[in-house]
Amino acid sequence: QVQLVESGGGLVQPGGSLRLSCAASGSIFKSLRMAWYRQVPGKERDLVATITQGGSTDYADAMKGRFTISKDNAKNTVYLQMNSLQPEDTAVYYCNARPALQGYWGQGTQVTVSS
């Protein structure tokens, strides 16, 4: 059974940082690329960052230099370190495989950047 549980969101001021965590079931964590996505109400879910089974990473242009995706294989957990946050980063953040496993989205974690 696939389970994805995101945590770590919250309210942060512009310029601040947050670290998101995603606990993933072992069945997908070890065999698939993992990724973070985000969604603003009324808009499509966008890809934020990807990490391969081997640890290679890739980022959407707007996140390069500010966000860092990583993972802990022993804990089946994927992280997203977000620095220099801006109001436009406000969204619900989700993790999933890439390509995403439809029907297995977690509840997400809300990130709000506001002064």
N, C-alpha and C positions, 0 to 999 in steps of 0.2 A: 504494500500500500504506500502510495506516495503522500508524503506530508511535508509541507513547507510552512515554517512558523517564523515570521519576521518580528523583530523587536528593536528598540533603541531610538525610535523617533521621539519628537518632542518639539517644544518651542525654543527657538534660538534667535539671538539678535543677528542682524547682518554682520558678516565678517566672522561669525562664530563657526564652531565645528560640532559635528555629531558623528557617532560611529554606530552604524546599523549592523545587526546580526541576523542571520537566517539559518535556522536549524533545518537541515534537509534529511530526508530519509536516505539511508545508505544506498538504496537501489538506484537512485538517480545521481547521487552525489559523485559516485565513483566512475560512472559510465558515461556521463554527459557533460558538456560544457554547462557552466552555471552563469547566471546573469542577474543583474539588477535592472528593474524597470521602474518607471514612475508614471503616474497618471494624475492629471488635473481634471476636476469635474467638467464634463462636457467635451473632453478631448480624448483622443486615442492614447493608449498606453505606449510610452516611448522607451526604447532601449537606452540604458544609462552606461552600463559597463559589463564586460564579459571576462570570464576566466576559464581557461581550458583545463582539461584533466592534468596537463603537465605544468600548469601555472602561468602560461602566457596570458597577457591581459590586453584588452582593447577598450577604448572609451569613445563615447559620443564626443564630438568636437567641443561642445560647451562645457564638458566636464574635465577635459584634459588639463593636467596640472593642478586640479583642485580635488578631485576624487581619486581614491585608491581602492581597488577591489583586491581582496585576498581571501585565502581559505585555510582552514585547519582540517586536514584530512582525518586526523585522529578524532575530532569532534564532529565531523560531518557538518561543518558550519562555514558559511560564507560571510564575509564582512564587507562593509562599504564605509571607508573613512571619508568623510566629507568635510573639507576645509573651505574657508572663504565663502561661506554660504551667502546667497543673495535671495531677496524676496522671490525671484523667479524660480528658485529651487523648491518653493513650496509645492508639495504634492503628496500623494500617498505612494510610498515606495514598496515594491514587491520584488521577491526573488522567484526565479523559476529557471528551468533549463533554457538553453538556446539551441534550436528553436523552442519556444515555450510549449509546455505540455498543457494544452487547453483542458479546462475542467479541473485543473489541480492548483489553481491560484490560491494562495493563502489569504489571510485577512488584510495583509499589508500593514505598514506602520506609517503614521502621519508625521510628516515633517513640515513645520511651519516656521518660516523665517520672517520675523517682523520685529520692529522696534517698539 
